[in-house]
Amino acid sequence: MGAFSWWHWVILLVVVLVLFGGKGKVSDLMGDVAKGIKSFKKGMADDPAEAAASPKSIEEQASQPVKEAEKAKS
């Protein structure tokens, strides 16, 4: 008998071929999901210390265009 009969293996093979085989829409969809997961992991791995190293307050951000305009006038 065993853990799986040959019918189990056939069904498993069909499911694997449907999900990952050929150039079908399902395999393209699975590839897109994998790319999304990779880009998400890459985004999570980015160094958050760089973004927090020099935070600007809202007032500094708002006054920056005014300062640049004053420099341009001079």
N, C-alpha and C positions, 0 to 999 in steps of 0.2 A: 504494500500500500504506500507507505511513505507520507511525507508531509504534504506534498503536492502531487496530484495525478497529472497525466498529460493534458487533460482538459484545462486545468488551472494554468499550466504553462502557455497553452495556446491563447487563452483569454488575456493573460498578462502580456504576451507578445503583441497582440492586437491593440491593447490599450497603449503600450509604449510606442508602437508605430503610428497610431493616430495622434498622440501628443507630440512626438519628437521627429517623426519621419517625414521625408520628402520636403517639398516646398509648399506645403499646405498652409492655410491661414492659421491653423492652431499652432504650428511650429513657429511661424512668424510672431504670433502673439506671445508665445513663451520666450522668444528671444528679446522682444521688447520689454517684457517684465524683468528679465535678467539685466538688461541695460539700465532700467530704472533703479533696480536695487543697487547696482554698482555705483551709479552716480549719486544715489542717496548716501551710501557708505562713504564715498569720497567727500561729499559735502560735510558729513559729520566728522570726518577726520581732519578737516581744515583747522588750522591753529586759531582758536578763539582769542588767544592772547594778543594777536595783532590787531584785532578789531577793538579790543578793550584798552589798548595801550594809550591811545590819545583820544578819549571821547570828548566831543564838543557839546557844550550846552546849547540849548535852543537859542539863547540870546546870541551866542557867538556865531551860530549858523545864520541867524537873521541879520546880524550886523556885517557879515563878511561882504555881501554885495555892495553895501554902502561904503565900506572902506576901500574897496576896489574902485568904485566910482570917484571917490575923493582923490585917489592916487592918479587916476586918469586925467583929472582936471589940472593937476599940478604940473 
